Amino acid sequence: MRTPRPTIVAVGGLRPHAAAVHPILDYVLNLCGVARPRVCFLPTASGDALEAIVTFHDRFPAVRCEPTYVSLFRRTIDDLRAHLLAQDVIFVGGGNTANLLAVWRAHGLDAILREAWETGIVLAGGSAGSLCWFECGTTDSFNLDRLAPLHDGLGFLPGSHCPHYDGEVQRRPLYHALIADGFPEGYAVDDDAAIRFDGTSPAEVVSARGGATAYHVARAEDEVVETPLRARLLG
């Protein structure tokens, strides 16, 4: 079952949780309105690492959904479009966002994902899997020890994005500095929080941990204004 409008769930990041399915992932699955949604994992940002694929199957158990994954580094699926458009959810893993975007564009996945989004398939992911949907944002793609701006996201969602907002000490100061210097306004998301976009408009913020939320960050005259958004705490 497709959602009635294009839907993206941008997850700041996920910490270990006692639940069999992390509450935010359960929230994503429930958006589809079917008992066992079809979920395809894109581990491109990790170089299709086996560890990422194993973690995906742990987080999305077969009793809860019908999991598959697409490897582009060891490609076995000929018709990517047919496979992806048959899903209810496409979930993107974390890793190197710059490399993810380059590989997707080489395989034509950018166009396929836009079509999937426009037809109501839920797009979701954390870290690189949330940053990729925006125009730009903060990334460690170019140096694991130093964050930098990324300027060439897919642009399905307008503006900028900063994941791991409360999880990495460089995130907030860099994002504020970029906004102050003319970066587009946008949304920062803590670990264990997510923001759902219906179309290109924010519809809801959810959280799996008290205090974790999302923020709208923009420049107002000569200062950067960070506005916390009310989050619904998931059970």
C-alpha positions in Angstrom: 0.0 0.0 0.0 1.4 3.4 -1.0 1.2 6.5 1.2 -1.2 9.1 -0.2 1.6 11.6 -0.8 5.3 11.6 -1.2 6.9 10.7 2.1 10.4 11.0 3.5 11.5 10.1 7.0 14.9 11.7 7.9 16.4 10.0 10.9 19.2 11.8 12.8 20.8 8.4 13.8 19.9 5.4 15.8 21.3 4.3 19.1 20.9 0.7 20.5 17.4 0.1 21.8 15.8 -2.7 23.9 12.9 -3.2 21.6 13.0 -5.9 19.0 12.4 -3.3 16.3 13.6 0.2 17.1 10.6 2.5 17.7 11.6 4.8 14.9 11.9 1.9 12.4 8.6 0.6 13.6 7.1 4.0 13.0 8.5 3.9 9.4 7.0 0.5 8.8 3.6 1.5 10.2 3.4 4.4 7.6 2.7 1.8 4.9 -0.5 0.5 6.3 0.3 -3.2 5.6 1.1 -6.0 8.0 4.4 -7.0 6.4 5.7 -4.2 4.2 8.3 -4.8 1.6 11.5 -3.0 2.6 14.5 -2.6 0.4 17.8 -1.6 2.0 20.4 0.5 0.1 23.8 0.1 1.8 25.6 2.1 -0.8 27.1 4.6 1.7 29.0 1.9 3.4 30.3 0.4 0.1 27.7 -2.3 0.5 29.5 -3.6 3.6 28.4 -7.0 4.8 28.2 -5.7 8.3 25.7 -3.1 7.3 23.5 -5.7 5.5 23.6 -8.0 8.5 22.6 -5.0 10.8 19.7 -4.2 8.4 18.3 -7.7 8.7 18.6 -7.6 12.5 16.8 -4.2 12.6 14.1 -5.3 10.1 13.3 -8.9 11.0 11.4 -11.0 8.5 8.5 -11.5 11.0 7.8 -7.7 10.7 8.5 -7.1 7.0 9.8 -8.6 3.8 13.4 -7.4 3.6 15.6 -7.2 0.6 18.7 -5.2 -0.3 20.4 -3.8 -3.4 24.1 -4.0 -3.8 25.6 -1.6 -6.5 29.2 -2.6 -5.8 28.4 -6.3 -6.4 25.3 -5.8 -8.5 23.1 -8.8 -9.2 19.7 -7.1 -9.9 19.4 -6.2 -13.6 16.2 -4.1 -13.4 16.7 -1.8 -10.5 13.7 0.3 -11.3 11.3 -2.7 -11.3 12.7 -4.0 -8.0 12.6 -0.6 -6.2 9.2 0.4 -7.5 7.8 -2.9 -6.0 8.7 -1.8 -2.5 6.7 -0.2 0.3 9.8 1.3 2.0 13.3 2.1 0.7 15.7 2.5 3.6 19.1 4.0 3.1 22.0 3.2 5.4 24.7 5.5 6.8 28.3 6.0 5.7 29.8 8.2 3.1 27.2 10.5 1.5 29.4 11.9 -1.2 30.3 8.5 -2.4 26.6 7.3 -2.2 25.5 10.2 -4.4 28.2 9.5 -7.0 27.4 5.8 -7.2 23.6 6.4 -7.3 24.0 8.8 -10.2 26.2 6.5 -12.1 23.6 3.7 -11.9 20.6 6.1 -12.5 19.3 5.5 -9.0 18.7 9.2 -8.4 15.9 9.2 -11.1 14.5 5.9 -9.9 14.3 7.1 -6.3 12.5 10.3 -7.3 10.0 8.2 -9.2 9.6 6.0 -6.1 9.0 9.0 -3.9 6.5 10.6 -6.2 4.5 7.3 -6.4 4.2 7.1 -2.6 6.9 4.7 -1.6 8.3 5.7 1.8 11.9 6.9 1.6 13.8 6.8 4.9 17.2 6.5 6.4 19.6 7.8 9.0 22.8 9.8 8.8 23.9 9.6 5.2 20.4 8.1 4.6 18.8 11.3 5.8 21.2 13.8 4.4 21.0 12.5 0.9 17.4 13.7 0.3 18.2 17.4 1.0 20.0 20.0 -1.2 23.0 20.3 1.2 24.2 19.6 4.7 27.0 18.6 7.0 29.1 15.5 6.4 32.2 13.6 7.3 32.4 12.2 3.8 35.7 14.0 3.1 37.5 13.5 6.4 36.3 11.3 9.3 37.9 13.7 11.8 36.6 16.9 10.4 33.1 17.8 9.2 32.5 19.8 6.1 29.6 21.1 3.9 28.1 18.9 1.3 26.5 20.9 -1.6 25.1 18.4 -4.1 22.4 16.3 -2.4 19.4 15.0 -4.3 17.3 18.0 -3.5 14.0 16.2 -3.1 13.7 18.2 0.1 14.6 21.9 -0.1 17.2 23.4 2.1 19.9 21.9 4.3 20.1 19.1 6.9 22.3 18.2 9.8 22.0 14.6 11.3 23.5 13.4 14.6 22.9 16.9 16.0 23.4 15.8 19.6 25.6 12.9 18.9 28.8 14.5 17.5 30.3 17.6 19.0 31.2 19.3 15.7 27.7 19.1 14.2 25.9 22.1 15.9 28.8 24.6 15.7 29.5 23.8 12.0 25.8 23.9 11.1 25.4 27.3 12.8 28.5 28.7 11.1 27.3 27.5 7.7 23.9 29.0 8.1 25.5 32.3 9.3 27.6 32.3 6.2 24.7 31.9 3.8 23.9 28.2 3.8 20.2 27.5 3.2 18.0 27.2 6.3 17.0 23.7 7.2 16.5 21.0 9.8 18.8 19.4 12.3 17.9 16.1 13.9 19.2 14.4 17.1 20.1 10.7 17.3 16.9 8.7 18.1 14.7 11.3 16.5 13.2 11.7 13.1 11.2 14.2 11.1 8.6 13.1 8.6 8.0 15.1 5.5 4.8 14.9 3.6 5.7 16.2 0.2 8.3 18.8 1.0 6.6 20.0 4.2 7.5 18.8 7.7 4.5 16.9 9.1 5.7 15.3 12.4 8.7 14.8 14.6 9.0 11.6 16.5 11.5 10.5 19.2 12.5 7.2 20.8 14.3 8.9 23.7 13.4 11.7 26.0 15.0 15.0 25.0 15.8 13.9 21.5 14.1 16.1 18.8 14.5 18.0 15.6 15.2 21.7 15.1 14.6 24.3 12.4 17.7 26.4 12.0 17.7 29.6 10.0 19.4 33.0 9.8 17.4 36.0 11.0 19.1 39.2 10.2 22.6 38.9 11.8 22.0 35.8 14.0 21.3 32.1 13.7 18.0 31.1 15.3 17.5 27.5 16.3 13.9 26.5 17.0 13.2 23.1 18.7 10.3 21.3 17.2 7.9 19.4 19.4 8.5 15.6 19.2 6.0 12.9 19.8 7.7 10.3 22.1 7.1 6.8 20.7 6.3 3.9 23.0 
